[in-house]
Amino acid sequence: MSYYLVILIGAVLVNNFVLSRFLGCCPFLGVSKKIETALGMSGAVVFVMTVAAAVTWCLDFWLLVPYGLGYIHTLAFILVIAALVQFIDIAMKRFLPPLHAALGIFLPLITTNCAVLGAAEINHAQLDKLSKLVASGAAAKSYLASFGEAVFFSFAAALGFALALVIFSGIREKLAHADPPRCFRGIAVALVTGGLLSLAFMGFSGLVKLPY
């Protein structure tokens, strides 16, 4: 349990995908003007990143690695992510049309969201490392445990993305009523605010020893 707690703290606070690894900056800036759209995007990313982690891990373990197809893993992961995003797009259009309209082009762009693909790539690297350890007889944990860690890590990373997005959208809603200097209006003040938020999250560096 403590190991999973370390993964959670590491993915959400220490190595936040947006504010520390700078992945997923496009939706971070694009849908953060209102908390409602930020929450909708956060839910979509949490679902896609978690399910994509489970599917891509199984695809990697059962097909790509055994048959020596690891060199196409990035392409395979993108196809999986695209299918999941298409499913969410159809579901939102059917059941949540206002949120679907508010997210606009940024919902399909989850397909190319580097945060989702980044989580799958990190899990691929961990699986590759574990495969080499098993081959040398030095592995101390099972593949089943590795699968659980990969899914949980991706879920935690998605929560970190959601946390950063909601905090940032709350700040931007407040800034919409402010009167900054002309040179800082629009996207400029958003970039400065994002930088300051990133500096704040850097304060968590060294809080835990990261397994991922």
Salt bridges, closest charged atoms under 4 A:
ASP60 OD2 - HIS124 ND1 2.54
ASP89 OD1 - HIS100 NE2 2.84
GLU121 OE1 - HIS73 NE2 2.85
ASP128 OD2 - LYS132 NZ 3.51
GLU149 OE1 - LYS141 NZ 3.22
ASP179 OD1 - ARG185 NH2 3.35
